[in-house]
Amino acid sequence: MAWLLLLDTCGEGGGVGLARVDGAAAALVTERSLPGRETQERLMVALDEVFAEAGVAGAHLDAIAVVHGPGSFTGVRIGLAAAKGLADALDVPLIAVSRLESLASRWFVSRGPEAGSETVQAWLDAGRGDVFVGRYRGTVCEEEVMLPGTAAVAGAGDVPVVVMEDRLAELLPRALRVNPVGVREALGIALRKFLAGEFADTALLDANYLRVPDAELALRARQCA
């Protein structure tokens, strides 16, 4: 048996959770939600609460999984800093989870095992009319990028798209609208990486900030000139 700590502070709301791993399966034992505006104040309290409720101490952890973006600039930094600090202090490996992959996983779960080799896009609102776009074929990330909304729509073609925000559901009415993702969705990805030994370099892991491609930036500059 092993214990995984999960942290997600990327969105308007986040959470922390403790999961127990038995063989190739994992179950969330306890979790706490983190209101977006109170993440910094509530994070350490929430960690203490989930440890106490599960009867687990930091020394029992076998790995820490953190959703490292994309998302709120401040929120991402808070969660990542906490995860890296704990991983260093407890000398346990760190698992990096993309929020876009967590969202894409909702589509694969809804479709069942036969969808494992299909391609799907996950979209998150990046603000200012931009969209975080992740393209996945099963568990393989083909691309993660930030695009203008019009470019995201044009590039989607007939590929299934999963969204969790009203603006994006309106931007692409055919998209599958799902509930916001959090530590529960991150758990499946974290478990797969834990079992495969796919750990991040704690010192080098940075926030998953996607930026507009250089070609798009050049186009915007010409349009503003």
Order of alpha helices (4+ residues) and beta strands (2+ residues): beta-beta-beta-alpha-beta-alpha-beta-alpha-beta-beta-beta-alpha-beta-alpha-beta-alpha-alpha
